[in-house]
Amino acid sequence: MIYKESTKAEDLEEDEYYVSDLIGLEVLLEDGKSFGIVKDIISTGANDVYTISTKEHGEVLIPAIKDVVKKIDIKEKKIYISLMEGLIW
């Protein structure tokens, strides 16, 4: 997945999103249970990391990799994730 700043108006490829379109999306677990809201995206050398604000766990950092991020639905304003073992203590 590739994330771009929305200041550059250009067509996006499949699995590319503007950072500003992801901020504020609801994050759901694969079973549909609400997990939290995307508050920020951190760019790292290997992959981006979502900062998710949750009621149960506080602020959680989730890697934006295919093993974790299963689906991004911009129209529905939802991101579906699968929590890998060890992501939450």
C-alpha positions, 0 to 999 in steps of 0.5 A: 500500500502506498500513501500520498499527501493529498496536496498533489492532485493525481490519479491513484493506483489500486491500493494507493490512498491519500493520507488525508483520506485515511485520517478519521476512518473507523477501524474495525476488526475482521469480525466487524467489532469497532476497534478505534479511529485513525488519528495519524499515519507515520511513514517509516522506511519499511512501511507506514504505521497507523496511529489508532485511538481506541477506548480499550487500549489507548493509542495503538500503533498498527503496521500498514501491511497486508497481514494486518490491513485487510481492507480499506473502504474509503466510501464507507470510511472504514478500515478492516484489520486483523490483529497479529499476535503481539500487536496489543499487550 
